[in-house]
Amino acid sequence: LRAYARLLDPGGTAVISLPNVAHWSTYAGLARGSWPRNPEGIHDATHLRWFTLRDARELVEQAGLAVASVDRRPRLIWRGSKLDDLLGPAALRVPGLRTLVTFQHVLTSYPARPWR
């Protein structure tokens, strides 16, 4: 990420989209006795690392970027469900549920200092 961040033009922004390992589906899989595996979503084979929001912020900061905003993408059951459309945004406003229903974090960031 640091190498890509250095390619940003002055005033440029980087958008980093990361799955949230603290989503309820992770805990549900662990409660069933194994790491959740799914061909789609947070635990698919293309994800080599997983992140909480704190981990995502640290990743961005270690790359020399500063976080400008975080967009939490909710998912309660499955993408495109009526329940998600109706309750997902409301669930994000409840502090105790926010982390559990956030499926994906989208961080917008900018260079924290000029590159040398």
Backbone as CSV, one residue per row, in Angstrom:
resi,resn,N_x,N_y,N_z,CA_x,CA_y,CA_z,C_x,C_y,C_z
1,LEU,0.827,-1.196,0.000,0.000,0.000,0.000,0.864,1.251,0.000
2,ARG,1.963,1.200,0.736,2.859,2.372,0.770,3.374,2.707,-0.628
3,ALA,3.747,1.690,-1.396,4.255,1.941,-2.756,3.184,2.585,-3.627
4,TYR,1.953,2.129,-3.506,0.868,2.720,-4.294,0.536,4.123,-3.794
5,ALA,0.596,4.316,-2.487,0.298,5.632,-1.925,1.276,6.677,-2.456
6,ARG,2.518,6.280,-2.671,3.520,7.220,-3.188,3.240,7.651,-4.632
7,LEU,2.385,6.902,-5.319,2.030,7.248,-6.697,0.923,8.302,-6.783
8,LEU,0.341,8.637,-5.647,-0.736,9.626,-5.649,-0.219,11.000,-6.050
9,ASP,-0.966,11.679,-6.880,-0.657,13.068,-7.207,-0.921,13.932,-5.982
10,PRO,-0.287,15.098,-5.901,-0.588,16.002,-4.790,-2.094,16.278,-4.750
11,GLY,-2.659,16.174,-3.565,-4.094,16.371,-3.413,-4.924,15.153,-3.768
12,GLY,-4.249,14.049,-4.164,-4.965,12.835,-4.544,-5.491,12.089,-3.334
13,THR,-6.403,11.164,-3.586,-6.954,10.342,-2.519,-6.842,8.872,-2.896
14,ALA,-6.798,8.053,-1.872,-6.810,6.600,-2.054,-8.069,6.069,-1.384
15,VAL,-8.728,5.141,-2.048,-9.913,4.498,-1.486,-9.552,3.037,-1.248
16,ILE,-9.647,2.619,0.006,-9.261,1.268,0.408,-10.512,0.559,0.930
17,SER,-10.840,-0.556,0.324,-12.021,-1.318,0.700,-11.568,-2.654,1.285
18,LEU,-11.957,-2.906,2.544,-11.503,-4.107,3.242,-12.679,-4.798,3.921
19,PRO,-12.709,-6.138,3.872,-13.752,-6.865,4.590,-13.543,-6.738,6.100
20,ASN,-14.641,-6.741,6.846,-14.598,-6.618,8.300,-14.662,-7.996,8.941
21,VAL,-13.561,-8.452,9.494,-13.520,-9.773,10.119,-14.372,-9.828,11.388
22,ALA,-14.729,-8.673,11.948,-15.557,-8.642,13.146,-17.052,-8.710,12.822
23,HIS,-17.406,-9.004,11.569,-18.804,-9.190,11.175,-19.361,-10.410,11.907
24,TRP,-20.643,-10.407,12.198,-21.268,-11.498,12.969,-21.041,-12.863,12.344
25,SER,-20.901,-12.931,11.019,-20.746,-14.229,10.351,-19.441,-14.926,10.750
26,THR,-18.412,-14.160,11.105,-17.164,-14.760,11.578,-17.405,-15.483,12.897
27,TYR,-18.065,-14.810,13.818,-18.343,-15.413,15.119,-19.260,-16.630,14.985
28,ALA,-20.213,-16.554,14.068,-21.127,-17.696,13.865,-20.349,-18.922,13.386
29,GLY,-19.422,-18.729,12.458,-18.600,-19.850,11.982,-17.734,-20.420,13.077
30,LEU,-17.125,-19.545,13.865,-16.282,-20.013,14.966,-17.105,-20.753,16.014
31,ALA,-18.328,-20.294,16.262,-19.197,-20.976,17.233,-19.570,-22.378,16.747
32,ARG,-19.567,-22.578,15.409,-19.827,-23.914,14.851,-18.581,-24.791,14.879
33,GLY,-17.445,-24.214,15.296,-16.250,-25.016,15.506,-15.178,-24.929,14.449
34,SER,-15.311,-24.043,13.464,-14.247,-23.912,12.457,-14.235,-22.494,11.885
35,TRP,-13.123,-22.189,11.249,-13.010,-20.899,10.579,-14.008,-20.893,9.425
36,PRO,-14.795,-19.829,9.308,-15.785,-19.797,8.235,-15.120,-19.750,6.861
37,ARG,-15.617,-20.553,5.970,-15.137,-20.543,4.583,-16.362,-20.388,3.697
38,ASN,-16.260,-19.486,2.756,-17.378,-19.195,1.880,-16.803,-18.775,0.541
39,PRO,-17.332,-19.279,-0.572,-16.786,-18.891,-1.876,-17.022,-17.420,-2.200
40,GLU,-17.912,-16.761,-1.477,-18.167,-15.339,-1.690,-18.106,-14.619,-0.346
41,GLY,-17.726,-13.383,-0.369,-17.806,-12.579,0.842,-16.503,-12.447,1.599
42,ILE,-16.634,-12.201,2.890,-15.490,-11.890,3.746,-14.449,-13.001,3.754
43,HIS,-14.883,-14.231,3.784,-13.976,-15.357,4.000,-13.642,-16.119,2.726
44,ASP,-13.739,-15.476,1.569,-13.453,-16.194,0.326,-11.950,-16.415,0.150
45,ALA,-11.607,-17.246,-0.796,-10.213,-17.666,-0.986,-9.292,-16.534,-1.437
46,THR,-9.841,-15.427,-1.948,-8.984,-14.329,-2.410,-8.508,-13.439,-1.277
47,HIS,-9.161,-13.527,-0.111,-8.748,-12.704,1.019,-7.676,-13.439,1.813
48,LEU,-6.469,-12.889,1.761,-5.338,-13.501,2.449,-5.181,-12.971,3.859
49,ARG,-5.737,-11.798,4.124,-5.705,-11.191,5.451,-7.075,-10.604,5.735
50,TRP,-7.371,-10.463,7.026,-8.653,-9.905,7.434,-8.398,-8.760,8.387
51,PHE,-9.343,-7.837,8.446,-9.135,-6.599,9.184,-10.352,-6.220,10.015
52,THR,-10.085,-5.689,11.199,-11.086,-4.931,11.938,-10.903,-3.474,11.505
53,LEU,-11.761,-2.593,11.947,-11.595,-1.187,11.579,-10.284,-0.642,12.136
54,ARG,-9.930,-1.027,13.352,-8.659,-0.574,13.932,-7.479,-1.047,13.079
55,ASP,-7.515,-2.324,12.657,-6.454,-2.852,11.794,-6.383,-2.081,10.475
56,ALA,-7.536,-1.771,9.905,-7.584,-1.053,8.632,-6.974,0.338,8.780
57,ARG,-7.319,1.018,9.862,-6.740,2.347,10.101,-5.219,2.264,10.250
58,GLU,-4.736,1.265,10.983,-3.288,1.087,11.157,-2.608,0.816,9.821
59,LEU,-3.214,-0.013,8.987,-2.660,-0.308,7.666,-2.505,0.977,6.850
60,VAL,-3.538,1.795,6.845,-3.530,3.050,6.088,-2.467,3.996,6.645
61,GLU,-2.406,4.123,7.955,-1.434,5.028,8.568,0.002,4.557,8.356
62,GLN,0.240,3.242,8.406,1.583,2.715,8.163,2.023,2.947,6.724
63,ALA,1.077,3.147,5.832,1.401,3.435,4.436,1.658,4.921,4.209
64,GLY,1.591,5.706,5.276,1.843,7.136,5.154,0.615,7.930,4.740
65,LEU,-0.559,7.344,4.937,-1.803,8.013,4.591,-2.565,8.385,5.854
66,ALA,-3.443,9.348,5.743,-4.332,9.739,6.835,-5.758,9.430,6.407
67,VAL,-6.544,8.907,7.310,-7.926,8.547,7.006,-8.783,9.812,7.021
68,ALA,-9.465,10.059,5.914,-10.371,11.209,5.814,-11.785,10.804,6.208
69,SER,-12.202,9.600,5.804,-13.552,9.148,6.131,-13.623,7.625,6.081
70,VAL,-14.611,7.089,6.769,-14.874,5.655,6.771,-16.341,5.454,6.433
71,ASP,-16.598,4.644,5.422,-17.960,4.278,5.049,-18.145,2.820,5.440
72,ARG,-19.086,2.561,6.324,-19.361,1.188,6.761,-20.463,0.630,5.878
73,ARG,-20.212,-0.502,5.247,-21.214,-1.151,4.401,-21.863,-2.283,5.196
74,PRO,-23.149,-2.166,5.523,-23.788,-3.183,6.346,-24.255,-4.388,5.545
75,ARG,-24.305,-5.505,6.207,-24.963,-6.698,5.680,-25.457,-7.510,6.874
76,LEU,-26.769,-7.661,6.959,-27.352,-8.437,8.038,-27.485,-9.895,7.644
77,ILE,-28.002,-10.158,6.462,-28.244,-11.527,6.023,-27.497,-11.800,4.717
78,TRP,-27.915,-11.205,3.628,-27.230,-11.369,2.351,-27.437,-10.120,1.523
79,ARG,-26.515,-9.913,0.620,-26.526,-8.723,-0.221,-27.814,-8.641,-1.027
80,GLY,-28.428,-7.487,-0.977,-29.618,-7.252,-1.769,-30.914,-7.701,-1.111
81,SER,-30.846,-8.205,0.129,-32.086,-8.633,0.777,-32.880,-7.404,1.220
82,LYS,-34.192,-7.525,1.272,-35.056,-6.429,1.726,-34.719,-6.064,3.174
83,LEU,-34.403,-7.081,3.996,-34.055,-6.825,5.390,-32.811,-5.956,5.484
84,ASP,-31.813,-6.265,4.685,-30.596,-5.448,4.684,-30.897,-4.024,4.247
85,ASP,-31.703,-3.886,3.200,-32.031,-2.549,2.701,-32.773,-1.727,3.743
86,LEU,-33.667,-2.369,4.496,-34.483,-1.658,5.479,-33.768,-1.426,6.803
87,LEU,-33.105,-2.463,7.316,-32.540,-2.389,8.663,-31.042,-2.113,8.720
88,GLY,-30.314,-2.384,7.643,-28.859,-2.203,7.652,-28.426,-0.810,8.055
89,PRO,-28.928,0.242,7.390,-28.512,1.601,7.783,-28.892,1.943,9.218
90,ALA,-30.049,1.479,9.678,-30.453,1.750,11.065,-29.545,1.019,12.044
91,ALA,-29.167,-0.216,11.730,-28.293,-0.995,12.610,-26.923,-0.343,12.755
92,LEU,-26.458,0.355,11.731,-25.167,1.038,11.805,-25.181,2.174,12.821
93,ARG,-26.362,2.675,13.157,-26.457,3.773,14.116,-26.460,3.285,15.564
94,VAL,-26.520,1.976,15.774,-26.536,1.410,17.127,-25.107,0.991,17.477
95,PRO,-24.466,1.706,18.424,-23.055,1.420,18.711,-22.735,-0.052,18.963
96,GLY,-23.539,-0.773,19.700,-23.250,-2.175,19.984,-23.389,-3.090,18.785
97,LEU,-24.166,-2.680,17.795,-24.368,-3.499,16.594,-23.486,-3.090,15.425
98,ARG,-23.027,-1.854,15.432,-22.309,-1.281,14.285,-21.209,-2.195,13.760
99,THR,-20.343,-2.653,14.639,-19.232,-3.508,14.199,-19.727,-4.854,13.698
100,LEU,-20.724,-5.424,14.364,-21.210,-6.756,13.990,-21.912,-6.794,12.641
101,VAL,-22.532,-5.697,12.227,-23.260,-5.696,10.954,-22.461,-5.082,9.812
102,THR,-21.311,-4.474,10.126,-20.471,-3.907,9.057,-19.767,-5.040,8.331
103,PHE,-20.102,-5.194,7.057,-19.534,-6.251,6.229,-18.212,-5.805,5.616
104,GLN,-18.134,-4.519,5.312,-16.988,-3.982,4.591,-16.743,-2.549,5.042
105,HIS,-15.464,-2.206,5.215,-15.060,-0.831,5.515,-14.473,-0.235,4.246
106,VAL,-14.903,0.971,3.901,-14.327,1.696,2.770,-13.716,2.974,3.344
107,LEU,-12.384,3.024,3.319,-11.667,4.160,3.879,-11.173,5.063,2.757
108,THR,-11.468,6.334,2.869,-10.935,7.329,1.945,-9.785,8.011,2.680
109,SER,-8.636,8.107,2.011,-7.462,8.638,2.688,-6.661,9.524,1.745
110,TYR,-5.715,10.243,2.323,-4.855,11.159,1.572,-3.456,11.098,2.181
111,PRO,-2.434,11.532,1.463,-1.080,11.506,2.022,-1.002,12.340,3.303
112,ALA,-0.461,11.728,4.355,-0.344,12.427,5.639,0.732,13.497,5.607
113,ARG,1.693,13.350,4.714,2.781,14.319,4.582,3.311,14.225,3.146
114,PRO,3.994,15.239,2.684,4.551,15.154,1.326,5.576,14.032,1.215
115,TRP,5.570,13.341,0.079,6.536,12.261,-0.154,7.882,12.872,-0.487
116,ARG,8.911,12.165,-0.112,10.279,12.623,-0.431,10.728,12.037,-1.745
